[in-house]
Structure formats: C-alpha cells, structure tokens
Amino acid sequence: MDRRRFLRSLLSGATTAVIGATALRSFPALAGDPVRFADGLRDAPWLAGWRSVTSETLGPATVQVEGRLPAGFGGTLYRNGPAWTERNGFRYEHWFDGDGMVHGWRFNGDGTLTHHARMVATPKFTREQKAGRFLYMSAGTTVPDMQPVRNNDDANTANTSVTMINGRLFALCEAGSAFELDPDQLSTIGPVTWRPDLATVPFSAHPLVDRDGSVWNFGSIALMGGAGIMIWHIGADGALRSASVLDTPIFGYQHAFAMTDRHLVFVLLPFDYGDTGGTFFERMRFAPQRACRIAVVPKDAPDTAQWFEADFAAIYHFGDAYERNGEIVLRAVRHDDIDRAHSVMREAVAGDAAHAVNSPSTVLQLRLDLRSGGARWEDTGFGGIEFPLFDARTAGDRGARLYAPTKEGGATAPYFNAVASFDLERGRRRAWRYGQDVLAEEHVFVPRPGSRDADDGWVVGTLLDAKTQRSGIAVLDARRIEDGPLAQAWLPYTVPLGFHGCFAQRA
Amino acid sequence: MHRTALIAAALSAVMLASAAHAAELRVTLHDVRVQTGHINVALVDGSAGWDGKAAPVQARQLAPSGDTAQVVFEDLPAGDYAVMVTHDENGNGQFDSNVLGMPVEGYGFSNNPNVMRKPTFDEARFALPAAGAAIDVTLR
C-alpha cells in the first residue's frame, strides 16, 4: 500500500469541500404517521394514489383492453414514481421521498394489456428492506437514527422517471446515477457509470432526445453542495459522447431543462440553503426576491453559455423550446405558490384529505432575445397543469402543442381529472374529462408509425379511479383529445401515482 | 537456582514493562461491501496524522474476507487515537473519488461520525487505556 497516497487522497480538499456542504446530521424526527394516513384513506379513497406499496412487485395482471386500439399502436408504457413510503411505523412526509417503483404497461397486441411493476433495487432500498426500517437521507424527510452514506448514490431512490436509450431502460432521479433495468423483467442491473471518473455524478430525471437520436441531460452539482451543471451527451448507441461542466454564477436549483435545435436552456432557480441540518428540502428555501439566471448553451460548446436574467419563477417542468429570428421561446409550468411548490401535495402525502390542495400553476413562455440579452416571462393565459409533454418532431422554429393532465369540472380529489392539448400560439385548449373520481397522470405522446407530421399520433396516460379502486391506462388521438379515449384498460388494483414515463413502441 | 531466579526476575520486569506500554487495539470492521481489493486501516494519534501531515502510528492492509474483518494494533502507548479505513475495492492502489471529489469506494472512521464529509480528528478520536480496547468501525 502507498500509505501516503491513501492518506492524501482521502484528505484531499476537494472531498472535504464537496461533501461537506451536504452535511448530514441527526435532526429531530418529524415522523409522518402511517395510522393517520390509513384513517384518511378510509374517508377519502382517492388517497390510494399516495398509499405505500408493501411488496417488491405488483402483478402481473393481464386485462382486456376496452374500446379499440388504433392500427399501428403497440408497445409498453414504462412509468416511475415514489412507491415505498412507510417502514416500521414511520411515513415519509414529502412526495419525492418514496423509493422508486417502475411499471410496465404492455399492450400485448391481442386485445389485452399486461401490467407489472417492480421496486428499483437501489443500495438504499435493498439495505432498508433488510433492516426493516428507513436508514438513509431522503429528499424531504429526516428519518430517525439516520445512517451515514458513502456518497449520493447510497441515498438514490431512482424514483422520478424512466428513459430508454438503444433498447436499454433506465430509472432516473435527479440526485444520482441512472439505474439500468431489464426492460422485460424490470429487475435492476445496477447504477450506470458512463465513465469511471463520472461515477455517481447526477444524471437528471429529464433527459431530452435530439433529432439524431442522441440524448442530452444534465446533473445538478448544486445538489452535491457545489455550483455548476454537468452536461451529458449520450449517443443514440448509448455510449457517452461528452460530459462537460458549465460553471454557474449562482447556487441554483433546476429539475429539468428545455432544448432547441441549436441550444440547451437551463433556468436556475435561486435558493438559500439553511445550516439547520436535515434533508435537502428541509434546508432549501426558494429565494423569490432574487432573479432566475438562465443559461443558453450551444450544443457544440456545452461548457459555455450566454446568460440571461428574469424574474423568479418556481418551475419543475418545461415544455418545448423553439428558436426564431434571434429569439428563443420556451414554455414552462410555474408553480404559483412557492410553499406548495416546495412540498407538492403534502397534505395528501400525510393523509389529510380535507386540507389537500393541488399546487396552482400557470403556463408561461420565456422569451430570450439572443442579440440584446433581454429576457421576459409571458403569461399564456393557461394554467392548472403539470407534467407537460409534446411531439419532439415539431419544427424547430415554432411552438409545439403541449399535452398535459389538467382539471376540468368538479373532482373528488384535488388533483388532475382530465387531459388536454394546448396550442399556445392559437390560444386553443382541447380537453377530455375522465370524470369526477378519476385522477389523471402524465400523458406521453406516441407518434403514429410511418407518420412525419407533428402531432400525428396518440397520447397514452395512466389513471386512478378512486371510486372503483382501479388504476388504468387510456389511449387518445392526439389531434382529437376532446373525443376521449380510443381504448382504455383497468387493473384489478390501484398503484401509487407516479411522475414520468416513456413509451417503447413495438417495432 | 540463583540463575533461574534472575531470569524470572528479568522476565517479570519485561512483562511489567509490556503491560505498562503495550496496549492492544482491536478494530472490528463491519459492512465490507465487496470482497475485492484491499482494506487499508490507518491509526493516527493526532491532527497531524489525521490531516496527512505526519505518518500514521501504524497501518495495516488486509484482503477482505466476508462482510466483517478484524485488525489488531499492538504495542501502543495509552492515549488518544483515531482510525481511518479505506477500501481500495478495485485494487488500483488509490482511494477513488469521482470528478466532484465524491468517494466511490468504501470508507469508515472510528466513532462512526454521522457526517457527510471527512470527520475532524476530534470527531473520530477515542481514548485507548493501558488495558487496551476494542472498537467497531462500520464502512460506508
């Protein structure tokens, strides 16, 4: 052993500085109460969307598809979301905390659909299963007798989204590695190290696919206690093309980003990080008195940026972005209430149905003038949505139509009960209301095979019917959302509501 | 007889001396995650050693065998010490961290301080009495 080297490397300033800022300390436990949640669920069956799973797998269940699936439609909707939220009499308080469960909703091609789901076998989940209690730092709840972690991947819940690159399936979370899964079994292969020196560097839950099939993503170094953004470019073959660090002028939070044909756009939300101890969301406070800093990053020089400033806006998700006449326009969902943005659906997570409120939101456009350096937000007049998606085939110089769950008419649950398409340029919204008792989730755009025109295809989204206690899936014509589902299928059980999915079309 | 008595007296003197100056420290390592590479255990007696400005008092290297391991340091004067453990899992002779400085191989410290950074010497310090001691270090 080279003793000196081992001492020096462990004692390196970089190690101390970087991991020092995300100090983990004991903090009085503010336990969520499983009993209170169970009581709430009895009175408000829609809380099933936030009920903890208690087994590592769900299904498989094969059910008949109702209605008629369109010709050419086939494949599997993969989805991810926080699912394991209670252990040993302790319940997480923040929706982002639960360990990830990945679902496969497979259209079998014979008029049936098969659903199955499996917990991602992260180091955190695996050790906590063995221990029978939560052991490690979560995003938003301090757990009792919290154990030290080796690095961020020891606390990775892999619970936010899924993506497929070259037939490989990955479960993603914003603060750590992608976890590769077997696309058929949903079993966990392990964390992905794109290059040895990049092990555990965050690979966010919101990669974007470029026209050549390559994938752009970022990793927030701010989550690791530093400043900067790791910008990832993965080839369509799944091999790393580049990883560049963009220096940032502020300590900013970003959950997702937007992209034009030539640029990546990062909106950094200013925040303060308290030294009170506790988890990331217990310590971080958005700083609405300070401006968002916006980086417009050329794809051919991803370690450089043109910087802009615009008023603070609490944003998790972006829609499309386009570039025309020296201006970039991007679409974003702003959470109008910063406290609610900080812990979305927190009363539902606690089982307090009576006080639960969905975080109010507004669809904004950000206009960035590349020549003058000016930036301004513009209200589109639409709101009440989250999880916006679009057809990535849309031409790069015009706005895409957005597809998103929304609210339409009365609803039992303070959540989305409808899906809509939004043509922001024409000011047009077309909605389908699933009903009073149905909770609607993200709807993924699926292009019609052989088609070339933007929006020629379908949207596929998942549902939870609180009255019948069944989770389901619906397929709608993207151009005729208001006509309602072409086909639907319902499971004999509910599954927890999740966040994001991707559709793997059958060849 | 006389000679035997002398030898006996000399032996007692040696044994007394050992008892006074040769405490033993038994370190049990827990949660060794992989069975490859080498585990390095360094014992230091002050901030200089902890901060890499002085050589450790003693150091051991062992091959992992199971999820626990034991190391014994002998002939130690009673006093304050701290233990630092790193597991060179891939056997490349280095304690690997990523480009951000985040460790990617196993490590642990005496007292198992629950901090997400390298603890200070004081946080890892323990007293070794003349009678010796046994401590547990959990790797993370």
Contacts between the chains, C-beta under 8 A, distances in Angstrom:
chain1	res1	chain2	res2	distance
A	1	B	38	6.6
A	1	B	40	5.4
A	1	B	59	7.1
A	1	B	61	4.6
A	1	B	88	7.9
A	1	B	93	7.4
A	2	B	93	5.8
A	3	B	40	7.6
A	3	B	42	7.0
A	3	B	55	7.1
A	3	B	56	6.7
A	3	B	59	5.3
A	4	B	52	7.7
A	4	B	55	7.7
A	5	B	93	7.1
A	5	B	94	6.6
A	6	B	40	5.4
A	6	B	42	7.4
A	6	B	86	5.9
A	6	B	88	7.5
A	6	B	94	7.5
A	6	B	95	5.5
A	7	B	42	6.6
A	7	B	52	4.4
A	7	B	56	7.2
A	7	B	84	7.7
A	8	B	52	5.2
A	9	B	94	6.0
A	9	B	95	4.8
A	9	B	97	7.2
A	10	B	52	7.9
A	10	B	84	6.7
A	10	B	86	5.8
A	10	B	95	5.3
A	10	B	103	7.9
A	10	B	107	6.9
A	10	B	118	6.8
A	11	B	50	7.9
A	11	B	51	6.0
A	11	B	52	4.2
A	11	B	118	6.7
A	12	B	97	7.6
A	12	B	101	6.7
A	14	B	97	7.5
A	14	B	100	7.7
A	14	B	101	3.4
A	15	B	97	5.8
A	15	B	101	4.5
A	15	B	102	7.6
A	15	B	103	6.5
A	15	B	117	7.7
A	15	B	118	6.2
A	16	B	117	5.6
A	16	B	118	5.1
A	17	B	101	7.0
A	18	B	100	5.3
A	18	B	101	4.2
A	18	B	102	6.3
A	19	B	101	7.1
A	19	B	102	6.3
A	19	B	103	7.7
A	19	B	116	5.1
A	19	B	117	4.7
A	19	B	118	7.7
A	20	B	116	7.5
A	20	B	117	3.7
A	20	B	118	7.9
A	22	B	116	5.2
A	23	B	115	5.9
A	23	B	116	5.5
A	23	B	117	6.3
A	24	B	114	6.2
A	24	B	115	6.4
A	24	B	116	4.2
A	25	B	114	6.8
A	25	B	115	7.1
A	26	B	114	6.4
A	137	B	116	8.0
A	146	B	114	6.8
A	147	B	114	7.2
A	147	B	140	7.7
A	148	B	112	6.9
A	148	B	113	7.5
A	148	B	114	5.0
A	148	B	115	7.1
A	148	B	116	7.0
A	148	B	138	8.0
A	148	B	140	5.0
A	149	B	116	6.7
A	149	B	140	6.1
A	150	B	103	6.2
A	150	B	104	7.8
A	150	B	106	6.6
A	150	B	107	7.1
A	150	B	140	4.4
A	151	B	98	7.9
A	151	B	102	4.5
A	151	B	103	5.8
A	151	B	104	6.4
A	152	B	102	6.6
A	154	B	140	7.0
A	196	B	96	7.8
A	197	B	98	5.8
A	197	B	99	4.7
A	198	B	98	6.2
A	198	B	99	6.0
A	199	B	96	8.0
A	199	B	98	5.0
A	199	B	104	4.6
A	200	B	98	5.6
A	200	B	102	5.6
A	200	B	104	6.0
A	201	B	98	5.8
A	201	B	99	6.6
A	201	B	100	6.2
A	201	B	102	7.8
A	221	B	100	6.5
A	224	B	100	5.6
A	224	B	102	6.7
A	226	B	100	6.5
A	245	B	99	7.9
